[in-house]
Amino acid sequence: MRKPKRIFTTSVSDPFHDGYSNEEIAAVFGVMGATRQHTHQLLTKRLERALDWFAWAGRLTLGELAGFAKRLLGREVAYANTWPLPNVHLIASTERQKELDERVPLLLRCPAVVRGI
């Protein structure tokens, strides 16, 4: 898709599910970084895991993150040169006020240009 779109990237999954390795999440971020013309919306309720992943990813270079996308796609990618990725919106899902109260402080600690509930 060349025309810019808003993509609900994780409409039926959680990018920070424990079943995904750090490298797999990095590959997803790599693809999002390589498709800067699109806005990617990530929905999660696992903000503790997100914070752990962002800490892990923070020790990598942008080139290393692009390498994960290259392995996933099987080709070189022109990766974004800024972090956090400006085209990624991190959205926390909440079921009740209790979860909202717990997740908002965690969401605010996550490096994201746009955050939402």
Order of alpha helices (4+ residues) and beta strands (2+ residues): beta-alpha-beta-alpha-alpha-beta-alpha-beta
